[in-house]
Amino acid sequence: MRKLLIPLVALVVVPPSALAADTRPGSAPIRDARALKSHHTTFTLTGARWAQVVGALAGTPMLGSYRFDTPMPSGYQCSVGLSVRSTLTRVRPRRTGNVVDPRPVGDGGSSGQQLRISRSGRHGGVTWWTGVISDDAASAAAYQRAPKALRRDGKRWIVHQVNVGSSANPVDEAACRKIARRTGSIAVLRVARTLGVTAGPPVSAPPYEIA
């Protein structure tokens, strides 16, 4: 997975003691013209002080995208980003052994991201898996039946993908990736266990970080 290259504009200091305690609600759009205003994905974030990412130019919340920054010994910052992408699709994820292909791209074409499973579960109507992708970045995949109001043209599944990436000065990249793996594994597990679809458009809430 490509790293989330996020300009380092604002700083949120995350002390180690706070990593397990901070939680916040999250919201992401469902990628379908009919669903954008009528339904959205909900979940809970934990493991860090995640902030809603806001576009630097338009000032518009980038719904489904969250980030936290933490200082490094070098004096630079490590930025860790988490994104939740939900798609109305004809095809649900396919599991082969210990690997899952989320398959939301092209309604049948592979997403190109193979998730190596570390944990799996089900809550309500949501089936989920967490693990890592090719570059050892924490990730999750999940799916559920779409609400009847959204089903059309054979599209009856909502597939969720949760990805974590990091951005840092070259001198801090290795250490930043470790922070992303540690914090990301906590966050994606909580997101996966709390994913759901709710009526109404997606919402944003502070705190905010400028992209």
N, C-alpha and C positions, 0 to 999 in steps of 0.2 A: 504494500500500500504506500502511496506517496505520502510524505510528511505533510502536515498542515503548516504551511508557511505563513505564519501570522505575524505582521509587524509588531514589534514590541513597543507599545505606546504607554499603557498604564501598568502599574505594578500592584499585584495583590500578594502580600506576604503570607505564606501558609506555614505556620509553625507545626512541627511534627505532632504535637499533642492534639492538634485540631483535626488531623486527617480522618480519624475514625468518627468524629462527632458531627461534622457538618453535613446537613442534608438540605435539599431544596426540591421543589416540584419542577418538572420539566415538561416541555410541550414541543411537538413537531408537526408539520403539515403532512397530510397524506397526498402523495404525488398523483393526482388525478383531478381533472378540471371540475368534475362534479363534487368531489370530496373536499376541495380546498376550503369552501366556506361552510360546509355542513357538518364535517367531522374532523377530528384531529387525534393524534397519538399523545397519550400521557404516560409519565413515568416519574421515578424518583432518582435524584442524583445524590451520591454521598462520596466520602473519601477525601474531599478537598472543598475549598470554597469556590465552587464553580460559578462563573458569571456568564450571563447571556451575552453573546457576541453581537455587536452592533456595527453596521457598515460605517467606515470612516467618512465617506463623502455624503451619503444620503441620510445617515443617522437612523437607518431602518434596522430593526432587530433581524438578525439572521436566524430565523426560527429553526430550532433543532440543533443549533451549534452553541457550544459552551467552552469555556476556557478558564484556566487559572495560571498565574505566573508565580514563580518562586525564585528568590535570588540564589546565585551560585557563589562559591568561594572566590571565583575569579573577579567578581563584581558585576558580571553580566547576569542576564535572566534566562531562566528556562520556562518556556511556555508550553503547556500541555492542553491540547484541544480534544474535545469529544463531540462527535456528531451522531445524530439519530436520523435515519432516513427510512421513511415508510412509503411503500409503493403498492398501489392496487394492481394486481397482476393475475394472469391466467395460471401461472405455475408457482407451486410452493417449493421451498427448499428441498434439496435431495441429499440424503445422507448415504454415504458408502463407507461402511466400517467406522473408523474414527474421524471421518472427514465430512464436512457439510459444504455444499455449494449453494449459497443463498439464491442464485439464479433469478434475480428480479429484473435483469437487464434484457430488453428485447422480447419479453414474454416467452422465454424458452431458451434463449441463448445464455451461455454461462456468464456469470458476473466477473469471472477471472480471479475471484478471491476464494481460496480454499481455506476454510476454517478448521483447524485441528482442535478437536473437542477436548476440553478438560472437565466441564460439568454440563449437565443437562437437566431439564425439568419441565414441568407444566403447571400453569396456574390458570384457573378459569378455562377459557378456550384458547389460551396462548401456549404454544410449544416453543421452547427456547433451548439454545446451546451457547455456551461461552467457551473461549479458548484463545488461540493466537492465529494470526495469518502468517504469510511467508516471511515477513521481516520481524517476527516475534512481537508484533504489536497486539495489545489486548483488543479483542473484538467479540461481538455476539451476533447471532442471527436468530430470528424468531418468525413465527407466522400464526395467523388466525383467520377464521372465516370472516369475510367482510360483512358488515350489516346489510340486510336485504335491500335497503334504499340505495346502496352503492353498486350492487351487482349488475353487470351488463356486459354484453359482448364476450361472454365466457370468463370475464374477470370476476372471480369470486374469492380471491385470497388477498390478504394484506400481509406483505412481507416486510419485516423490520430488520435493518442492519445498524449495528452500533460499532463505530470505529474510533480509535484513539490514535493521535499522532503528536509529535513534539517538534519544537523549533528552538534552536539555541545557537549561540556563537560557536564556531568550529571547535574551540578549545574545550567546550562543555558538552559537546554532542553526546558522547558516550554516557556521561553521568546523567544527562537530561533524559536519555532513552530509558535508563534504569528507573528514574522517577516516574516516567510515563508508564512503564510496564507495571510497577508496583501499585501506583495510584489507579491506573486504568483498569487493572484486574478487579479491584474493589468496586470501581464505579460501574463497569459493564455488567457485573453480576447483579448489582442492585437494580440497574436499569432493566435487565432481562426479567428479573423476578417481579417487576412492577408494571411492565408494559400493558397498555390497554388502549381501546379506542372509545372516544367520548364525542357526543354530539356538540356541535358548535365549532367556530373557527379556532385555530391555534392562538395561544396568548403568550405574551412575554412579561417578565417581571424582573425587577432589580435583584441583585446588583448587575451592572452592565460593564462590559469591556469593549473598547473600540478596536475594531479589526485593523 
